[in-house]
């Protein structure tokens, strides 16, 4: 059994999505052979959702880590709500953290849970260093590496962030 957690950028360009979707599918085939793949995701827009989709497509089981009690209501955009709800309904386990509001502390706590559960971390990450705000993709990658958790970076040629 292999448990992969994901961290990654939310603000992917439209042109990046098919590139990352393909790269994730290719990566997960390495871990899905035994039929025991588990993916752990916070189900955010962008990397988290693409990863959850790839885990399910590979025949894996999904664990959802929801950072706060108000996350669905205040952070999931209307155009993402149906997909988010699908992942929650499909997940084998849904952990809603006790934070009342989605804030930096809630995201950092969710990242801690991801790393506690992970055999490996999949980072949909452009390689840029942390911003100093905490809870970023780069921060999670650094925490994983410091804890000795192997990191698979997914950032195919042509991938980019909006803005």
C-alpha positions in Angstrom: 0.0 0.0 0.0 1.3 3.5 -0.9 -0.2 6.6 0.5 0.5 9.8 -1.5 -0.4 13.2 -0.3 -0.6 16.3 -2.5 0.4 19.9 -2.2 0.4 22.3 -5.1 -0.6 25.5 -6.7 -4.2 26.6 -6.9 -3.7 29.2 -9.6 -2.8 27.1 -12.6 -3.3 28.5 -16.1 -5.9 26.8 -18.3 -3.2 25.6 -20.6 -1.4 24.0 -17.7 -4.2 21.8 -16.6 -4.0 19.1 -19.3 -0.2 19.0 -19.0 -0.4 18.5 -15.2 -3.3 16.0 -15.5 -1.2 13.9 -17.9 1.9 14.1 -15.7 -0.1 13.1 -12.6 -1.6 10.1 -14.4 1.9 9.0 -15.5 3.3 9.4 -12.0 0.4 7.6 -10.3 0.8 4.5 -12.5 4.0 3.8 -10.7 2.2 3.5 -7.4 -1.2 2.1 -8.5 0.1 -1.3 -9.7 -0.6 -3.1 -6.4 -4.2 -1.8 -6.3 -3.5 -0.3 -2.9 -3.0 3.4 -3.8 -4.4 5.9 -1.3 -4.4 9.7 -2.1 -4.7 12.3 0.5 -5.9 15.8 -0.6 -7.4 19.0 0.7 -9.5 19.1 -2.5 -8.7 22.7 -3.3 -9.0 24.0 -6.8 -6.0 23.3 -9.1 -3.4 20.8 -8.0 -5.4 19.2 -5.2 -8.4 18.5 -7.4 -6.3 17.3 -10.3 -4.6 14.9 -8.0 -7.8 13.6 -6.5 -9.1 13.0 -10.0 -6.0 11.1 -11.0 -6.1 9.0 -7.8 -9.7 7.9 -8.5 -8.9 7.3 -12.2 -6.0 5.1 -11.2 -8.3 3.0 -9.1 -7.0 4.4 -5.8 -8.9 5.4 -2.7 -9.2 9.1 -1.7 -8.9 10.6 1.8 -10.1 14.2 2.0 -8.7 16.6 4.6 -10.9 19.7 4.9 -9.0 22.5 6.6 -11.9 24.1 8.5 -15.6 23.8 9.3 -16.4 26.7 6.9 -14.2 25.7 4.1 -16.9 24.5 1.7 -19.1 27.5 2.3 -16.4 30.2 2.1 -13.5 28.9 0.0 -15.0 26.6 -2.6 -15.9 28.7 -5.6 -19.4 28.1 -7.2 -17.8 26.6 -10.4 -15.8 24.2 -8.3 -18.5 23.2 -5.8 -19.9 20.2 -7.8 -16.4 18.7 -8.2 -15.6 19.3 -4.6 -18.8 17.7 -3.5 -18.2 14.7 -5.8 -14.7 14.2 -4.2 -16.2 14.4 -0.7 -18.9 11.9 -1.6 -16.4 9.6 -3.2 -13.7 9.8 -0.5 -13.2 6.8 1.7 -12.6 9.1 4.6 -13.3 12.8 5.2 -11.5 14.6 8.0 -12.8 18.0 8.8 -10.4 19.8 11.0 -11.7 21.6 14.0 -10.8 25.1 12.9 -13.9 27.3 12.6 -12.5 29.4 9.7 -10.2 28.8 6.8 -7.1 30.7 7.6 -3.4 30.2 7.7 -3.5 28.1 10.9 -6.1 25.9 9.3 -4.1 25.4 6.2 -0.9 24.7 8.1 -2.8 22.1 10.3 -4.2 20.5 7.1 -0.6 20.3 5.7 0.6 18.7 8.9 -2.2 16.0 8.6 -1.2 15.4 4.9 2.4 14.8 5.9 1.5 12.6 8.9 -0.5 10.3 6.5 1.9 10.3 3.6 4.5 7.8 2.5 5.4 10.2 -0.3 4.4 13.8 -1.2 3.4 14.8 -4.7 4.1 18.5 -5.2 2.6 20.3 -8.2 5.1 23.0 -7.7 7.1 25.4 -9.9 10.1 25.2 -7.6 9.9 28.7 -6.3 10.9 29.3 -2.6 8.5 30.0 0.2 6.9 33.4 0.4 7.3 33.6 4.2 3.5 33.6 4.8 3.4 29.9 5.8 1.3 27.1 4.5 2.5 27.4 0.9 3.4 24.6 -1.4 7.1 25.4 -1.0 6.7 25.3 2.8 5.0 21.9 2.7 7.8 20.5 0.4 10.5 21.8 2.8 8.6 20.3 5.8 8.3 16.9 4.0 12.0 16.8 3.0 13.0 17.8 6.6 10.8 14.9 7.9 12.5 12.5 5.4 9.3 12.1 3.3 10.2 11.6 -0.4 8.8 14.3 -2.7 7.8 13.8 -6.3 7.7 17.2 -8.0 5.3 17.5 -10.9 5.8 20.6 -13.1 5.8 19.7 -16.8 7.3 21.9 -19.5 4.8 24.6 -20.3 3.1 24.6 -16.9 2.5 28.1 -15.5 0.6 29.9 -12.8 -2.0 32.7 -13.5 -0.9 36.2 -12.9 
